[in-house]
Amino acid sequence: MAGLTSAIYAVRAGRSVLVLEREGIGGQIATSPKVENYPAAASISGAELSDRLFEQATALGAELDFGNVQKLEKTEEGFVATTEDGEFSAKSVIIASGVHHRKLGVAREEELAGRGVSYCAVCDGAFFRGKRVGVVGGGNTALSAAVFLAGIASEVYLIHRRDEFRAEKYLAEQVKKIDNIHVTTPATVEALLGEEHLSGVRLNNGEELSLDGLFVCIGKVPDNGAFAALADLTEDGFLDAGEDCRTKTDGLFVAGDCRKKEIRQLTTAAADGSVAALAACDYLNRIS
């Protein structure tokens, strides 16, 4: 989302744009079966939304090449990005490498993703109105998800491997006060139950919970090692850039979930994409 939005803004500003895509077009959202929180698209699949964005960018003149950037270097002329297929030169670069959700690592997790297993309560919570759901995790994201889902679902089971939560104290206290949140600790999910859709989970203590949905909130993992020489990274590996999307290296910008930020949603990725593209165009105007 962030990368293709950047491409649209930059090419409309008269710049030549090449998008280097590591995996599938559109990033994580392309695998979502239904998106209902993107403005002006009341209900759309993630794949269709990604395709529309790609078609818009390429119709305007952006080019696409598949390749994983293994190294990014600053040169006198600008930058050189090295992939497994060769080198690509540019006067300015926008990093929109995204993140991937940390998985539970249990059997059939990938198979049931979008069929009861979710990694975003804000994105998918509305699909479980009046139903029983579980949340796995013990940090701020997990407890915030449990509180959010408590206003939608009938019952929320908060599953954490330790007796104590890593989340901020005020969130832990808030969870205790909500009647339909049931804290299940210490426990881990050992198996996912159900055939075509999730029907429940089995915990490591042998207990089985009947659930319609399971929200896995155990962290997001960025892959920004290739850019560490040119952009500062946080302890968690996110690119350390503010709302202006600028890095410590002139001409290098960052957009989307790979950036240090509080909220990671489609709308914030698109916003980053436009900010980074306009900043890159301003940089190119200044050096030309």
Secondary structure, 3 states (H helix, E strand, C coil): CHHHHHHHHHHHCCCCCEEEECCCCCHHHHHCCCECCECCECCECHHHHHHHHHHHHHHHCCEEEECCCCEEEECCCCEEEEECCEEEEECCEEECCCEEECCCCCCCHHHHECCCEECCHHHHHHHHCCCEEEEECCCHHHHHHHHHHHCCCCEEEEECCCCCCCCCHHHHHHHHHCCCEEEECCCCEEEEECCCCCCEEEECCCCEEECCEEEECCCEEECCHHHCCCCCECCCCCECCCCCCECCCCCEEECCCCECCCCCCHHHHHHHHHHHHHHHHHHHHHHC
